[in-house]
Structure formats: structure tokens, C-alpha cells
């Protein structure tokens, strides 16, 4: 066998091995995460009961992403599939523009082979500073929020999503550091007057 044919055979074998590894990892993820509805239509989840669709805009870190509404954060299969379509509004938190705490979560990183265009949407969230503007836009209104605080908490520190109906807050949450699920990076902002 010629040297060239040996190289071609070696490359072919490596490709088969890598493909097999990817398939095994996907199967492990599906077993760990449960069934993931990859082809599920989520258009209805981009609208509130008035028909509004929302977009998150964070100019200082160049983010523009659709907001998928009413995502159950305790259902891993649901929120993983919804994050393929944008960032996710936590079910039970205030809708944008309503009194309370509007909680939005997104990926800081995710598997390169997974579906979706928003796998690193919050990877630069730590760059936000106090006073930076975060916007939520719809065809009906533009809401502007100013960053108050950025902190890292443990995953079980759920106080960050508490509701305070006397305020209009926005809380952005992602796994931190990027590439891990060790902690959560939390950015809190208050609606500008």
C-alpha cells in the first residue's frame, strides 16, 4: 500500500471514530437530559397573550435575540429545545413591561453540534457594567433597562428570580464560567423611567 493510500485510510478511520464519538455523546446527552423536541414549533411561544413578540437587544455586547416566552426552567428538555430559538423567558416571571422581575436565561456556551444559533448568546454577559442599557423591543413598545448589578451565584441561589411587584426588573441568567454548569452569572437591571 502506498504512503498516500495509508494517509487516506488513516484520515478515513479517524473520521469514522470521531463520528462514532459524536453519536455516543448525543445518546448520552439524550439519556441525561431526557427527550428533546428538536423539530417542535416554537412560534407560539414567541408571543404573549396580546400577540406581542419580543427581542432582547444589548448593544454594549452586540446581542440581538428573540425571546421565547414562558419556558419552564425546571424542565431541562423543554428549556434546551427552546434555547435553540433564542433566549428564554422564565415561566412564572413577569412578562416584559409588567411589574415584577422579568427573568431571561440563555446559553454562555453549548455543544457545537447541537441545533440553534444562540449557543453562546450570553458568553459576553460578564462585560456589562453598571448603567449599561439593555432593551426589550416589540412592535408595540421599546423597554429600556439600566444594569444595576452583576454577580456570580450558585445554581440553587434562586432568590435572584424572586418577584417584587413594586419594581420593573430584568434579570439575565447564564451558566458560568462559560463551558460549565458550576455557577450562574446574574445581571440585574431596572427599567429606566
PyMOL CGO cylinders between C-alpha atoms (Angstrom):
from pymol import cmd
from pymol.cgo import CYLINDER

trace = [
    CYLINDER, 0.00, 0.00, 0.00, 1.40, 3.41, -0.96, 0.3, 1, 1, 1, 1, 1, 1,
    CYLINDER, 1.40, 3.41, -0.96, 2.09, 6.14, 1.59, 0.3, 1, 1, 1, 1, 1, 1,
    CYLINDER, 2.09, 6.14, 1.59, -0.71, 8.27, 0.09, 0.3, 1, 1, 1, 1, 1, 1,
    CYLINDER, -0.71, 8.27, 0.09, -3.25, 5.44, 0.43, 0.3, 1, 1, 1, 1, 1, 1,
    CYLINDER, -3.25, 5.44, 0.43, -2.16, 4.84, 4.04, 0.3, 1, 1, 1, 1, 1, 1,
    CYLINDER, -2.16, 4.84, 4.04, -2.76, 8.53, 4.82, 0.3, 1, 1, 1, 1, 1, 1,
    CYLINDER, -2.76, 8.53, 4.82, -6.18, 8.47, 3.14, 0.3, 1, 1, 1, 1, 1, 1,
    CYLINDER, -6.18, 8.47, 3.14, -7.10, 5.31, 5.07, 0.3, 1, 1, 1, 1, 1, 1,
    CYLINDER, -7.10, 5.31, 5.07, -5.90, 6.86, 8.34, 0.3, 1, 1, 1, 1, 1, 1,
    CYLINDER, -5.90, 6.86, 8.34, -7.97, 10.00, 7.77, 0.3, 1, 1, 1, 1, 1, 1,
    CYLINDER, -7.97, 10.00, 7.77, -11.00, 7.87, 6.92, 0.3, 1, 1, 1, 1, 1, 1,
    CYLINDER, -11.00, 7.87, 6.92, -10.60, 5.80, 10.11, 0.3, 1, 1, 1, 1, 1, 1,
    CYLINDER, -10.60, 5.80, 10.11, -10.21, 8.95, 12.25, 0.3, 1, 1, 1, 1, 1, 1,
    CYLINDER, -10.21, 8.95, 12.25, -13.37, 10.41, 10.68, 0.3, 1, 1, 1, 1, 1, 1,
    CYLINDER, -13.37, 10.41, 10.68, -15.31, 7.23, 11.50, 0.3, 1, 1, 1, 1, 1, 1,
    CYLINDER, -15.31, 7.23, 11.50, -14.04, 7.25, 15.09, 0.3, 1, 1, 1, 1, 1, 1,
    CYLINDER, -14.04, 7.25, 15.09, -14.92, 10.94, 15.59, 0.3, 1, 1, 1, 1, 1, 1,
    CYLINDER, -14.92, 10.94, 15.59, -18.37, 10.40, 14.09, 0.3, 1, 1, 1, 1, 1, 1,
    CYLINDER, -18.37, 10.40, 14.09, -18.95, 7.48, 16.44, 0.3, 1, 1, 1, 1, 1, 1,
    CYLINDER, -18.95, 7.48, 16.44, -17.87, 9.56, 19.42, 0.3, 1, 1, 1, 1, 1, 1,
    CYLINDER, -17.87, 9.56, 19.42, -20.29, 12.34, 18.48, 0.3, 1, 1, 1, 1, 1, 1,
    CYLINDER, -20.29, 12.34, 18.48, -23.16, 9.82, 18.20, 0.3, 1, 1, 1, 1, 1, 1,
    CYLINDER, -23.16, 9.82, 18.20, -22.31, 8.31, 21.59, 0.3, 1, 1, 1, 1, 1, 1,
    CYLINDER, -22.31, 8.31, 21.59, -22.18, 11.76, 23.22, 0.3, 1, 1, 1, 1, 1, 1,
    CYLINDER, -22.18, 11.76, 23.22, -25.55, 12.68, 21.68, 0.3, 1, 1, 1, 1, 1, 1,
    CYLINDER, -25.55, 12.68, 21.68, -27.09, 9.48, 23.03, 0.3, 1, 1, 1, 1, 1, 1,
    CYLINDER, -27.09, 9.48, 23.03, -25.63, 10.12, 26.49, 0.3, 1, 1, 1, 1, 1, 1,
    CYLINDER, -25.63, 10.12, 26.49, -26.99, 13.69, 26.44, 0.3, 1, 1, 1, 1, 1, 1,
    CYLINDER, -26.99, 13.69, 26.44, -30.44, 12.48, 25.44, 0.3, 1, 1, 1, 1, 1, 1,
    CYLINDER, -30.44, 12.48, 25.44, -30.41, 9.96, 28.29, 0.3, 1, 1, 1, 1, 1, 1,
    CYLINDER, -30.41, 9.96, 28.29, -29.24, 12.61, 30.78, 0.3, 1, 1, 1, 1, 1, 1,
    CYLINDER, -29.24, 12.61, 30.78, -31.47, 15.43, 29.52, 0.3, 1, 1, 1, 1, 1, 1,
    CYLINDER, -31.47, 15.43, 29.52, -34.46, 13.37, 28.53, 0.3, 1, 1, 1, 1, 1, 1,
    CYLINDER, -34.46, 13.37, 28.53, -36.21, 13.61, 25.18, 0.3, 1, 1, 1, 1, 1, 1,
    CYLINDER, -36.21, 13.61, 25.18, -35.57, 16.85, 23.34, 0.3, 1, 1, 1, 1, 1, 1,
    CYLINDER, -35.57, 16.85, 23.34, -38.16, 18.03, 20.85, 0.3, 1, 1, 1, 1, 1, 1,
    CYLINDER, -38.16, 18.03, 20.85, -35.83, 19.27, 18.15, 0.3, 1, 1, 1, 1, 1, 1,
    CYLINDER, -35.83, 19.27, 18.15, -38.39, 19.98, 15.43, 0.3, 1, 1, 1, 1, 1, 1,
    CYLINDER, -38.39, 19.98, 15.43, -41.03, 21.45, 17.74, 0.3, 1, 1, 1, 1, 1, 1,
    CYLINDER, -41.03, 21.45, 17.74, -42.65, 24.65, 16.50, 0.3, 1, 1, 1, 1, 1, 1,
    CYLINDER, -42.65, 24.65, 16.50, -41.94, 27.45, 18.95, 0.3, 1, 1, 1, 1, 1, 1,
    CYLINDER, -41.94, 27.45, 18.95, -43.50, 30.39, 17.10, 0.3, 1, 1, 1, 1, 1, 1,
    CYLINDER, -43.50, 30.39, 17.10, -46.45, 30.39, 19.50, 0.3, 1, 1, 1, 1, 1, 1,
    CYLINDER, -46.45, 30.39, 19.50, -44.01, 30.75, 22.39, 0.3, 1, 1, 1, 1, 1, 1,
    CYLINDER, -44.01, 30.75, 22.39, -42.58, 33.97, 20.96, 0.3, 1, 1, 1, 1, 1, 1,
    CYLINDER, -42.58, 33.97, 20.96, -45.89, 35.79, 21.58, 0.3, 1, 1, 1, 1, 1, 1,
    CYLINDER, -45.89, 35.79, 21.58, -47.71, 36.82, 24.74, 0.3, 1, 1, 1, 1, 1, 1,
    CYLINDER, -47.71, 36.82, 24.74, -51.50, 36.72, 25.01, 0.3, 1, 1, 1, 1, 1, 1,
    CYLINDER, -51.50, 36.72, 25.01, -51.75, 40.09, 23.22, 0.3, 1, 1, 1, 1, 1, 1,
    CYLINDER, -51.75, 40.09, 23.22, -49.77, 38.69, 20.28, 0.3, 1, 1, 1, 1, 1, 1,
    CYLINDER, -49.77, 38.69, 20.28, -46.60, 40.63, 21.08, 0.3, 1, 1, 1, 1, 1, 1,
    CYLINDER, -46.60, 40.63, 21.08, -43.24, 39.23, 20.04, 0.3, 1, 1, 1, 1, 1, 1,
    CYLINDER, -43.24, 39.23, 20.04, -40.17, 40.40, 21.96, 0.3, 1, 1, 1, 1, 1, 1,
    CYLINDER, -40.17, 40.40, 21.96, -36.50, 40.81, 21.11, 0.3, 1, 1, 1, 1, 1, 1,
    CYLINDER, -36.50, 40.81, 21.11, -33.63, 41.28, 23.57, 0.3, 1, 1, 1, 1, 1, 1,
    CYLINDER, -33.63, 41.28, 23.57, -31.05, 43.89, 22.50, 0.3, 1, 1, 1, 1, 1, 1,
    CYLINDER, -31.05, 43.89, 22.50, -27.82, 44.54, 24.39, 0.3, 1, 1, 1, 1, 1, 1,
    CYLINDER, -27.82, 44.54, 24.39, -25.75, 46.92, 22.28, 0.3, 1, 1, 1, 1, 1, 1,
    CYLINDER, -25.75, 46.92, 22.28, -22.63, 47.07, 24.51, 0.3, 1, 1, 1, 1, 1, 1,
    CYLINDER, -22.63, 47.07, 24.51, -22.01, 43.35, 23.86, 0.3, 1, 1, 1, 1, 1, 1,
    CYLINDER, -22.01, 43.35, 23.86, -23.69, 43.12, 20.44, 0.3, 1, 1, 1, 1, 1, 1,
    CYLINDER, -23.69, 43.12, 20.44, -26.63, 40.86, 21.33, 0.3, 1, 1, 1, 1, 1, 1,
    CYLINDER, -26.63, 40.86, 21.33, -29.92, 40.70, 19.47, 0.3, 1, 1, 1, 1, 1, 1,
    CYLINDER, -29.92, 40.70, 19.47, -32.04, 37.62, 20.13, 0.3, 1, 1, 1, 1, 1, 1,
    CYLINDER, -32.04, 37.62, 20.13, -35.72, 36.68, 20.07, 0.3, 1, 1, 1, 1, 1, 1,
    CYLINDER, -35.72, 36.68, 20.07, -37.26, 35.98, 23.45, 0.3, 1, 1, 1, 1, 1, 1,
    CYLINDER, -37.26, 35.98, 23.45, -39.11, 32.66, 23.74, 0.3, 1, 1, 1, 1, 1, 1,
    CYLINDER, -39.11, 32.66, 23.74, -41.87, 33.20, 26.31, 0.3, 1, 1, 1, 1, 1, 1,
    CYLINDER, -41.87, 33.20, 26.31, -42.99, 31.07, 29.25, 0.3, 1, 1, 1, 1, 1, 1,
    CYLINDER, -42.99, 31.07, 29.25, -40.26, 28.44, 29.30, 0.3, 1, 1, 1, 1, 1, 1,
    CYLINDER, -40.26, 28.44, 29.30, -40.29, 26.05, 32.27, 0.3, 1, 1, 1, 1, 1, 1,
    CYLINDER, -40.29, 26.05, 32.27, -36.79, 26.32, 33.76, 0.3, 1, 1, 1, 1, 1, 1,
    CYLINDER, -36.79, 26.32, 33.76, -37.29, 23.10, 35.73, 0.3, 1, 1, 1, 1, 1, 1,
    CYLINDER, -37.29, 23.10, 35.73, -37.92, 21.06, 32.56, 0.3, 1, 1, 1, 1, 1, 1,
    CYLINDER, -37.92, 21.06, 32.56, -34.45, 20.55, 31.08, 0.3, 1, 1, 1, 1, 1, 1,
    CYLINDER, -34.45, 20.55, 31.08, -35.70, 19.06, 27.83, 0.3, 1, 1, 1, 1, 1, 1,
    CYLINDER, -35.70, 19.06, 27.83, -38.06, 21.99, 27.26, 0.3, 1, 1, 1, 1, 1, 1,
    CYLINDER, -38.06, 21.99, 27.26, -35.59, 24.75, 28.00, 0.3, 1, 1, 1, 1, 1, 1,
    CYLINDER, -35.59, 24.75, 28.00, -32.76, 23.14, 25.99, 0.3, 1, 1, 1, 1, 1, 1,
    CYLINDER, -32.76, 23.14, 25.99, -35.03, 22.90, 22.92, 0.3, 1, 1, 1, 1, 1, 1,
    CYLINDER, -35.03, 22.90, 22.92, -36.37, 26.45, 23.41, 0.3, 1, 1, 1, 1, 1, 1,
    CYLINDER, -36.37, 26.45, 23.41, -32.85, 27.90, 23.65, 0.3, 1, 1, 1, 1, 1, 1,
    CYLINDER, -32.85, 27.90, 23.65, -32.30, 26.77, 20.05, 0.3, 1, 1, 1, 1, 1, 1,
    CYLINDER, -32.30, 26.77, 20.05, -34.65, 29.60, 19.03, 0.3, 1, 1, 1, 1, 1, 1,
    CYLINDER, -34.65, 29.60, 19.03, -33.35, 32.45, 21.18, 0.3, 1, 1, 1, 1, 1, 1,
    CYLINDER, -33.35, 32.45, 21.18, -33.17, 33.38, 24.83, 0.3, 1, 1, 1, 1, 1, 1,
    CYLINDER, -33.17, 33.38, 24.83, -35.86, 32.11, 27.21, 0.3, 1, 1, 1, 1, 1, 1,
    CYLINDER, -35.86, 32.11, 27.21, -38.29, 34.00, 29.42, 0.3, 1, 1, 1, 1, 1, 1,
    CYLINDER, -38.29, 34.00, 29.42, -38.77, 32.02, 32.64, 0.3, 1, 1, 1, 1, 1, 1,
    CYLINDER, -38.77, 32.02, 32.64, -42.34, 30.83, 33.09, 0.3, 1, 1, 1, 1, 1, 1,
    CYLINDER, -42.34, 30.83, 33.09, -43.92, 32.49, 36.13, 0.3, 1, 1, 1, 1, 1, 1,
    CYLINDER, -43.92, 32.49, 36.13, -41.72, 35.59, 35.99, 0.3, 1, 1, 1, 1, 1, 1,
    CYLINDER, -41.72, 35.59, 35.99, -43.11, 38.96, 34.93, 0.3, 1, 1, 1, 1, 1, 1,
    CYLINDER, -43.11, 38.96, 34.93, -43.74, 39.48, 31.23, 0.3, 1, 1, 1, 1, 1, 1,
    CYLINDER, -43.74, 39.48, 31.23, -41.72, 42.35, 29.73, 0.3, 1, 1, 1, 1, 1, 1,
    CYLINDER, -41.72, 42.35, 29.73, -43.25, 45.69, 30.75, 0.3, 1, 1, 1, 1, 1, 1,
    CYLINDER, -43.25, 45.69, 30.75, -45.20, 44.20, 33.68, 0.3, 1, 1, 1, 1, 1, 1,
    CYLINDER, -45.20, 44.20, 33.68, -44.45, 44.86, 37.34, 0.3, 1, 1, 1, 1, 1, 1,
    CYLINDER, -44.45, 44.86, 37.34, -42.08, 42.33, 38.87, 0.3, 1, 1, 1, 1, 1, 1,
    CYLINDER, -42.08, 42.33, 38.87, -38.92, 40.57, 37.75, 0.3, 1, 1, 1, 1, 1, 1,
    CYLINDER, -38.92, 40.57, 37.75, -38.67, 39.53, 34.09, 0.3, 1, 1, 1, 1, 1, 1,
    CYLINDER, -38.67, 39.53, 34.09, -36.20, 36.62, 34.11, 0.3, 1, 1, 1, 1, 1, 1,
    CYLINDER, -36.20, 36.62, 34.11, -34.42, 35.68, 30.87, 0.3, 1, 1, 1, 1, 1, 1,
    CYLINDER, -34.42, 35.68, 30.87, -31.88, 32.90, 30.54, 0.3, 1, 1, 1, 1, 1, 1,
    CYLINDER, -31.88, 32.90, 30.54, -29.58, 31.90, 27.71, 0.3, 1, 1, 1, 1, 1, 1,
    CYLINDER, -29.58, 31.90, 27.71, -26.51, 29.84, 26.92, 0.3, 1, 1, 1, 1, 1, 1,
    CYLINDER, -26.51, 29.84, 26.92, -22.97, 31.05, 27.59, 0.3, 1, 1, 1, 1, 1, 1,
    CYLINDER, -22.97, 31.05, 27.59, -21.79, 28.00, 25.62, 0.3, 1, 1, 1, 1, 1, 1,
    CYLINDER, -21.79, 28.00, 25.62, -23.23, 24.75, 24.33, 0.3, 1, 1, 1, 1, 1, 1,
    CYLINDER, -23.23, 24.75, 24.33, -22.25, 21.74, 22.23, 0.3, 1, 1, 1, 1, 1, 1,
    CYLINDER, -22.25, 21.74, 22.23, -21.01, 22.78, 18.80, 0.3, 1, 1, 1, 1, 1, 1,
    CYLINDER, -21.01, 22.78, 18.80, -23.01, 20.06, 17.04, 0.3, 1, 1, 1, 1, 1, 1,
    CYLINDER, -23.01, 20.06, 17.04, -26.29, 20.95, 18.75, 0.3, 1, 1, 1, 1, 1, 1,
    CYLINDER, -26.29, 20.95, 18.75, -29.03, 22.78, 16.85, 0.3, 1, 1, 1, 1, 1, 1,
    CYLINDER, -29.03, 22.78, 16.85, -29.59, 26.51, 17.17, 0.3, 1, 1, 1, 1, 1, 1,
    CYLINDER, -29.59, 26.51, 17.17, -27.90, 29.85, 16.58, 0.3, 1, 1, 1, 1, 1, 1,
    CYLINDER, -27.90, 29.85, 16.58, -27.88, 31.04, 20.19, 0.3, 1, 1, 1, 1, 1, 1,
    CYLINDER, -27.88, 31.04, 20.19, -25.41, 28.61, 21.81, 0.3, 1, 1, 1, 1, 1, 1,
    CYLINDER, -25.41, 28.61, 21.81, -23.12, 31.42, 23.02, 0.3, 1, 1, 1, 1, 1, 1,
    CYLINDER, -23.12, 31.42, 23.02, -25.59, 34.29, 23.17, 0.3, 1, 1, 1, 1, 1, 1,
    CYLINDER, -25.59, 34.29, 23.17, -24.69, 35.20, 26.79, 0.3, 1, 1, 1, 1, 1, 1,
    CYLINDER, -24.69, 35.20, 26.79, -20.96, 34.39, 26.59, 0.3, 1, 1, 1, 1, 1, 1,
    CYLINDER, -20.96, 34.39, 26.59, -20.05, 38.09, 26.98, 0.3, 1, 1, 1, 1, 1, 1,
    CYLINDER, -20.05, 38.09, 26.98, -22.63, 38.91, 29.68, 0.3, 1, 1, 1, 1, 1, 1,
    CYLINDER, -22.63, 38.91, 29.68, -19.84, 39.46, 32.22, 0.3, 1, 1, 1, 1, 1, 1,
    CYLINDER, -19.84, 39.46, 32.22, -18.71, 42.51, 30.21, 0.3, 1, 1, 1, 1, 1, 1,
    CYLINDER, -18.71, 42.51, 30.21, -21.81, 44.50, 31.18, 0.3, 1, 1, 1, 1, 1, 1,
    CYLINDER, -21.81, 44.50, 31.18, -21.23, 47.33, 33.64, 0.3, 1, 1, 1, 1, 1, 1,
    CYLINDER, -21.23, 47.33, 33.64, -23.49, 49.28, 35.97, 0.3, 1, 1, 1, 1, 1, 1,
    CYLINDER, -23.49, 49.28, 35.97, -25.51, 51.74, 33.90, 0.3, 1, 1, 1, 1, 1, 1,
    CYLINDER, -25.51, 51.74, 33.90, -25.25, 49.83, 30.59, 0.3, 1, 1, 1, 1, 1, 1,
    CYLINDER, -25.25, 49.83, 30.59, -28.51, 49.76, 28.65, 0.3, 1, 1, 1, 1, 1, 1,
    CYLINDER, -28.51, 49.76, 28.65, -30.45, 46.58, 27.92, 0.3, 1, 1, 1, 1, 1, 1,
    CYLINDER, -30.45, 46.58, 27.92, -33.52, 46.79, 25.70, 0.3, 1, 1, 1, 1, 1, 1,
    CYLINDER, -33.52, 46.79, 25.70, -36.57, 44.62, 25.16, 0.3, 1, 1, 1, 1, 1, 1,
    CYLINDER, -36.57, 44.62, 25.16, -38.37, 45.53, 21.96, 0.3, 1, 1, 1, 1, 1, 1,
    CYLINDER, -38.37, 45.53, 21.96, -41.70, 44.64, 20.44, 0.3, 1, 1, 1, 1, 1, 1,
    CYLINDER, -41.70, 44.64, 20.44, -43.75, 46.18, 17.64, 0.3, 1, 1, 1, 1, 1, 1,
    CYLINDER, -43.75, 46.18, 17.64, -45.84, 47.92, 20.30, 0.3, 1, 1, 1, 1, 1, 1,
    CYLINDER, -45.84, 47.92, 20.30, -43.14, 49.29, 22.62, 0.3, 1, 1, 1, 1, 1, 1,
    CYLINDER, -43.14, 49.29, 22.62, -39.46, 49.56, 23.42, 0.3, 1, 1, 1, 1, 1, 1,
    CYLINDER, -39.46, 49.56, 23.42, -38.46, 48.99, 27.03, 0.3, 1, 1, 1, 1, 1, 1,
    CYLINDER, -38.46, 48.99, 27.03, -35.13, 50.23, 28.32, 0.3, 1, 1, 1, 1, 1, 1,
    CYLINDER, -35.13, 50.23, 28.32, -33.36, 48.88, 31.41, 0.3, 1, 1, 1, 1, 1, 1,
    CYLINDER, -33.36, 48.88, 31.41, -30.18, 50.04, 33.13, 0.3, 1, 1, 1, 1, 1, 1,
    CYLINDER, -30.18, 50.04, 33.13, -27.80, 47.45, 34.61, 0.3, 1, 1, 1, 1, 1, 1,
    CYLINDER, -27.80, 47.45, 34.61, -27.67, 47.66, 38.42, 0.3, 1, 1, 1, 1, 1, 1,
    CYLINDER, -27.67, 47.66, 38.42, -25.57, 44.67, 39.39, 0.3, 1, 1, 1, 1, 1, 1,
    CYLINDER, -25.57, 44.67, 39.39, -23.61, 41.69, 38.08, 0.3, 1, 1, 1, 1, 1, 1,
    CYLINDER, -23.61, 41.69, 38.08, -22.82, 38.74, 40.32, 0.3, 1, 1, 1, 1, 1, 1,
    CYLINDER, -22.82, 38.74, 40.32, -21.98, 35.03, 40.31, 0.3, 1, 1, 1, 1, 1, 1,
    CYLINDER, -21.98, 35.03, 40.31, -24.17, 32.73, 42.40, 0.3, 1, 1, 1, 1, 1, 1,
    CYLINDER, -24.17, 32.73, 42.40, -24.60, 29.00, 42.93, 0.3, 1, 1, 1, 1, 1, 1,
    CYLINDER, -24.60, 29.00, 42.93, -27.30, 27.24, 40.85, 0.3, 1, 1, 1, 1, 1, 1,
    CYLINDER, -27.30, 27.24, 40.85, -29.50, 26.78, 43.93, 0.3, 1, 1, 1, 1, 1, 1,
    CYLINDER, -29.50, 26.78, 43.93, -29.46, 30.52, 44.80, 0.3, 1, 1, 1, 1, 1, 1,
    CYLINDER, -29.46, 30.52, 44.80, -32.97, 31.04, 43.48, 0.3, 1, 1, 1, 1, 1, 1,
    CYLINDER, -32.97, 31.04, 43.48, -33.51, 34.34, 45.31, 0.3, 1, 1, 1, 1, 1, 1,
    CYLINDER, -33.51, 34.34, 45.31, -32.26, 36.08, 42.14, 0.3, 1, 1, 1, 1, 1, 1,
    CYLINDER, -32.26, 36.08, 42.14, -35.54, 35.25, 40.37, 0.3, 1, 1, 1, 1, 1, 1,
    CYLINDER, -35.54, 35.25, 40.37, -37.83, 36.41, 43.20, 0.3, 1, 1, 1, 1, 1, 1,
    CYLINDER, -37.83, 36.41, 43.20, -40.68, 38.72, 42.24, 0.3, 1, 1, 1, 1, 1, 1,
    CYLINDER, -40.68, 38.72, 42.24, -41.01, 42.26, 43.64, 0.3, 1, 1, 1, 1, 1, 1,
    CYLINDER, -41.01, 42.26, 43.64, -44.18, 43.77, 42.19, 0.3, 1, 1, 1, 1, 1, 1,
    CYLINDER, -44.18, 43.77, 42.19, -43.18, 47.26, 43.32, 0.3, 1, 1, 1, 1, 1, 1,
    CYLINDER, -43.18, 47.26, 43.32, -40.41, 47.34, 40.68, 0.3, 1, 1, 1, 1, 1, 1,
    CYLINDER, -40.41, 47.34, 40.68, -39.86, 46.63, 36.98, 0.3, 1, 1, 1, 1, 1, 1,
    CYLINDER, -39.86, 46.63, 36.98, -36.73, 44.46, 36.98, 0.3, 1, 1, 1, 1, 1, 1,
    CYLINDER, -36.73, 44.46, 36.98, -34.95, 42.43, 34.33, 0.3, 1, 1, 1, 1, 1, 1,
    CYLINDER, -34.95, 42.43, 34.33, -32.70, 39.54, 35.36, 0.3, 1, 1, 1, 1, 1, 1,
    CYLINDER, -32.70, 39.54, 35.36, -30.42, 37.84, 32.83, 0.3, 1, 1, 1, 1, 1, 1,
    CYLINDER, -30.42, 37.84, 32.83, -29.04, 34.43, 33.85, 0.3, 1, 1, 1, 1, 1, 1,
    CYLINDER, -29.04, 34.43, 33.85, -26.46, 32.09, 32.28, 0.3, 1, 1, 1, 1, 1, 1,
    CYLINDER, -26.46, 32.09, 32.28, -24.18, 29.25, 33.34, 0.3, 1, 1, 1, 1, 1, 1,
    CYLINDER, -24.18, 29.25, 33.34, -20.75, 30.47, 34.44, 0.3, 1, 1, 1, 1, 1, 1,
    CYLINDER, -20.75, 30.47, 34.44, -17.89, 30.25, 33.72, 0.3, 1, 1, 1, 1, 1, 1,
    CYLINDER, -17.89, 30.25, 33.72, -18.72, 29.61, 30.08, 0.3, 1, 1, 1, 1, 1, 1,
    CYLINDER, -18.72, 29.61, 30.08, -18.47, 25.91, 29.28, 0.3, 1, 1, 1, 1, 1, 1,
    CYLINDER, -18.47, 25.91, 29.28, -19.50, 24.80, 32.78, 0.3, 1, 1, 1, 1, 1, 1,
    CYLINDER, -19.50, 24.80, 32.78, -22.68, 24.48, 34.85, 0.3, 1, 1, 1, 1, 1, 1,
    CYLINDER, -22.68, 24.48, 34.85, -20.81, 25.21, 38.07, 0.3, 1, 1, 1, 1, 1, 1,
    CYLINDER, -20.81, 25.21, 38.07, -22.30, 28.67, 38.80, 0.3, 1, 1, 1, 1, 1, 1,
    CYLINDER, -22.30, 28.67, 38.80, -24.72, 31.21, 37.38, 0.3, 1, 1, 1, 1, 1, 1,
    CYLINDER, -24.72, 31.21, 37.38, -23.82, 34.68, 36.19, 0.3, 1, 1, 1, 1, 1, 1,
    CYLINDER, -23.82, 34.68, 36.19, -26.70, 37.02, 37.03, 0.3, 1, 1, 1, 1, 1, 1,
    CYLINDER, -26.70, 37.02, 37.03, -27.17, 40.53, 35.64, 0.3, 1, 1, 1, 1, 1, 1,
    CYLINDER, -27.17, 40.53, 35.64, -29.93, 42.61, 37.24, 0.3, 1, 1, 1, 1, 1, 1,
    CYLINDER, -29.93, 42.61, 37.24, -31.30, 45.73, 35.55, 0.3, 1, 1, 1, 1, 1, 1,
    CYLINDER, -31.30, 45.73, 35.55, -34.11, 48.14, 36.36, 0.3, 1, 1, 1, 1, 1, 1,
    CYLINDER, -34.11, 48.14, 36.36, -36.47, 49.72, 33.86, 0.3, 1, 1, 1, 1, 1, 1,
    CYLINDER, -36.47, 49.72, 33.86, -35.45, 53.28, 33.00, 0.3, 1, 1, 1, 1, 1, 1,
    CYLINDER, -35.45, 53.28, 33.00, -38.01, 55.93, 33.81, 0.3, 1, 1, 1, 1, 1, 1,
]
cmd.load_cgo(trace, "trace")
